[in-house]
Amino acid sequence: MTDRIHLFDTTLRDGQQTQGVQFSAAEKREIATLLDTLGIDHIEGGWPGANPTDSEFFDAPSKTRATLVAFGMTKRTGRSAANDDTLAAVLNAGTPSVCLVGKTHVKHVAQALGITNEENLDNIRESIAHLVAQGREAIFDAEHFFDGHALDPAYARACVETALEAGARWVALCDTNGGTMPAQIGEVVGDLIAKGIPGDRLGIHTHDDTGQAVAGSLAAIDAGARQVQGTLNGLGERCGNANLTTLIPTLLLKEPYRSQYVTGVPSHALPELLRISRRLDDILNRVPRRESPYVGASAFAHKAGLHASAVAKDPALYEHVSPSAVGNARIVPMSNQAGLSNLRERLAAAGLSGSDAQLQRILSEVKSREDRGYTYDGAQASFELLARKMLGKLPDFFEVKRYRVTVERRKNRRDEMISLSEAVVVVKVDGEKRMSVSDSMESGADAGPVNALSKALSKDLGRFQQQISDMQLKDFRVRIMQGGTEAVTRVIIDHEDASGRRWSTVGVSANIVDASFEALLDAIRWKLCAEGGAR
């Protein structure tokens, strides 16, 4: 017999408390749609009335299969639930479900709220009962529950029991400070259930301050909790919340969870996990974390020659799940640690092959170039182009005849000093020279000499133009390899196209503009190769 695990997402509320994160109402609607695609049961949209964005979102929320949740707090002491304006604003959002946070830690009750323990219990009881009387599903977030339980277990449990007796469908046990060990979480949840609190009415809400939010969530599930709260990509205050992009595939792919539990995630949704994770990063203008479990670019990367050799024979020897299960792909990076096994695997993935002598020359060139500052570990597209060139399989798409970049400081009409970058690129395509000019102001996302150079280079490539029209520069990273006047600059640039395909290229030079141009040029050439070359 399998139990149902209910997934509760709080990206739009708790995730928005991440430093540097501020969603617009339109972005919240898009994220809610992505979460709905993933099969989330509850989507917490925010706190109505707390800020204009959340209010705007609830005025015109996304239409989702998932239950939309408005967040608020229990009523204040000295007024009834019906006359509490904060509670009224949450109810006025019109969501079928409402989540109220309340104190369960005696020190917080006394010091933060300045009320008695019994008054706090009354506030929980009356607030939850009021929600239920209004026909809403009531969820109680037991704030600081585990720390409160450690200090006064009887009172923390009384808060939970009070909410359930008042009609709460779920009580989420919160490790608000993120410091409770997973084993302790499991022990406390198990103790609550042993004392008569039904596990199918308990949820878990963990924070990642010790790097164990996912482990703590799984410990609660093991002990009997049946709702798990978290955020996409682990967004959240301080170190973040339990990462649903890690939790969901673990529940669906790993034992004992795969055979013991079911979720609302449809079979076709899990391979969309990488795309959804990347889309959230795009909305936030963040670089995806390469080391993220399941969805990170390095999650299925095999750099060591010994690993690559084994994976070529049987991927399961070094992969705990198939990359395709979560929409990811295997990568065999090239580096100065690589052996022939890595090289053969990487070339095979690109549809290339060569003799042992050719492979040795390629490997020798890779190691020589890395000694000069290049890195092909994180720039697979540039490696593929290098290999194609050495194998005589790199088409001569176009030739760059010259390029120039100028940067000028000038005053605008408001008498402010601004920078204007202008780039000129001359290429030869099919025997015809083409000159492109582009500029870039310092304001906005499109700024600086590299941006101007990128736009000029991709502006007019004749018959190849259509094939690169959907390229987007996603990230630009610079590292100074040596200090002093002989510094060498390494530039790595990430691009993405409309299909979601992402690739990285590298350039190295004493001149940052030259290094950038080399990486930009590689990006276009790789894209043309990927699109099938000359047309």
Beta strands, then each sheet from edge to edge (+ up, - down):
strand 1: 3-4
strand 2: 6-9
strand 3: 42-46
strand 4: 67-73
strand 5: 97-103
strand 6: 137-143
strand 7: 170-175
strand 8: 202-206
strand 9: 227-230
strand 10: 261-262
strand 11: 399-411
strand 12: 417-429
strand 13: 432-441
strand 14: 472-480
strand 15: 489-496
strand 16: 502-509
sheet 1: 1+ 10+
sheet 2: 2+ 3+ 4+ 5+ 6+ 7+ 8+ 9+ 2+
sheet 3: 11+ 12- 13+
sheet 4: 14+ 15- 16+
end
